[in-house]
Amino acid sequence: MSFGPFVWMVLASLKSSQEALSFPPTFLPQEWRFDNYLSLFDAVPFGLYYGNSIFVTVAATVGQVVTSLAAGYAFSRLHFRGRNVLFVVLLAALLVPFEVVFTPLMSLLASLGWLNTYQGLIIPNIPSILGVFLFRQFFEGFPSEIEDASRIDGAGVWRRFRSIMAPMAAPMVGSFAILAFVYNWNNFFFQFLAVNRTEFFTIPIGLSQLQSTHGTSFNLLMAGSTLAILPVFVVFLFFQRQIVTAMSGGLR
């Protein structure tokens, strides 16, 4: 049943505009309209939206993984003054909804001149408190004997992190990368506030514009939605081994 809406969306994208909105609805298209996907790219610059989404999502995801991995290791393995207090503050910040901070965030982006820019779409999404928490908990459960042995051999903090801890965290990296990718790919609210120029539109904003300008072309909207979810499936297929390993215990 969970695939029902997805199957319906794909089939609706292959119907004519009239059939897609007909009542009672039809399940299989009476006439298979594969040219709807070509019409989609004629109606809006969907290729530009797609390229923007891929660039912004990949950049933000890589940034989240790298910073969260390093910060999680620091909170777990490094001893510095105020570590526990700072971690509690981060967890408290996790409870603050985005709607509370989006006004000062937009003001900050405007003062930096980052509205309608790629850095404005990417950099604010790189810090991830959830990622820091997940990696910190992962490293807390990691046996310390291997790291202690490397410390005795003279390995510094950076070498221990790069050569031992980061490779062993690969299952968690894959799991968190999927979460981060899906979040950044579907992050409509922030992207809608940060850009209003077509050349910076991403897939979520593009679909919204398609609905507002071609609302009667329901088949084109379904075609765009079908193309929009394909990268999520690709990412899951690429990382499925890592996420299964992480969920089954990872380091056992």
C-alpha positions, -999 to 999 in steps of 0.1 A, spaced: 0 0 0 29 24 6 38 23 -31 2 31 -41 6 69 -42 39 66 -61 24 42 -87 -6 66 -91 17 95 -96 37 78 -123 6 67 -141 -10 101 -139 22 116 -154 15 95 -185 -21 106 -190 -35 135 -209 -44 166 -189 -81 159 -192 -78 122 -182 -55 130 -152 -83 152 -138 -112 131 -149 -138 117 -124 -143 89 -119 -105 85 -123 -89 59 -145 -61 37 -133 -42 29 -165 -39 57 -191 -62 53 -220 -35 69 -241 1 67 -229 16 102 -232 53 98 -227 57 132 -244 45 148 -211 80 147 -199 92 167 -229 64 191 -225 74 196 -189 108 209 -200 91 232 -225 67 246 -199 94 255 -173 132 254 -172 131 221 -153 166 212 -163 179 243 -145 158 235 -114 172 200 -115 208 211 -118 204 237 -90 188 211 -67 216 186 -73 244 211 -67 228 226 -36 218 193 -21 251 176 -27 271 205 -14 250 209 18 250 171 24 288 169 21 292 198 44 268 183 70 285 150 70 320 164 73 312 189 101 289 166 120 315 138 119 343 160 131 321 177 158 307 143 170 342 130 174 353 161 193 324 159 217 330 122 223 368 118 224 383 152 231 383 167 266 379 205 268 364 229 292 327 233 289 322 203 266 292 189 284 275 223 288 280 232 251 266 198 241 235 204 263 231 238 247 232 222 212 206 197 222 184 225 235 188 243 202 175 212 185 141 218 201 138 253 186 115 252 155 128 268 123 98 292 123 113 309 154 146 317 138 139 322 101 133 360 104 167 368 119 183 342 96 168 360 65 180 393 79 215 379 83 215 366 48 203 399 35 230 418 53 256 395 39 242 398 4 235 361 2 199 362 -8 195 348 -43 230 331 -42 242 296 -40 261 302 -8 229 315 8 212 282 -1 241 260 10 260 274 40 231 280 64 222 243 60 257 229 67 255 229 106 234 200 117 228 195 154 211 162 148 242 150 129 265 160 157 243 141 182 242 110 161 280 108 155 287 117 191 265 88 203 282 65 177 317 73 189 306 69 225 298 33 218 331 28 199 357 7 219 386 29 229 413 2 228 422 7 191 424 45 195 445 41 227 469 18 209 474 44 181 479 71 207 507 51 223 522 47 189 524 85 186 494 92 165 479 127 170 443 137 172 440 144 135 457 112 125 435 91 148 404 108 135 414 105 98 429 70 98 409 51 125 377 68 136 364 82 104 368 50 84 351 30 111 322 54 111 314 46 74 281 29 82 269 59 102 282 82 75 261 64 49 230 65 71 233 102 80 241 111 44 207 96 33 189 116 59 208 148 51 203 143 13 165 138 16 162 168 40 182 192 17 165 179 -14 130 186 0 138 218 20 111 239 3 104 264 31 140 277 35 147 277 -2 115 296 -10 125 323 15 162 325 3 156 329 -34 131 346 -57 150 346 -90 144 318 -115 181 311 -121 184 299 -85 151 279 -82 154 243 -70 130 214 -77 106 222 -48 103 258 -58 100 249 -94 72 225 -87 54 252 -68 58 276 -97 46 249 -121 15 244 -101 7 282 -99 13 288 -136 1 255 -151 -24 244 -125 -47 227 -150 -18 206 -164 -20 181 -136 -1 155 -157 29 178 -161 29 184 -123 29 146 -118 57 142 -143 78 168 -124 71 151 -91 81 117 -106 115 132 -117 119 150 -84 120 118 -63 144 98 -86 176 111 -69 163 100 -35 159 64 -49 194 66 -64 209 78 -31 192 50 -12 204 24 -37 239 37 -34 240 37 4 217 8 12 245 -15 23 259 11 47 225 19 62 216 -18 67 250 -24 83 245 6 106 210 -5 116 222 -40 123 249 -30 147 276 -16 124 308 -25 144 299 -59 157 
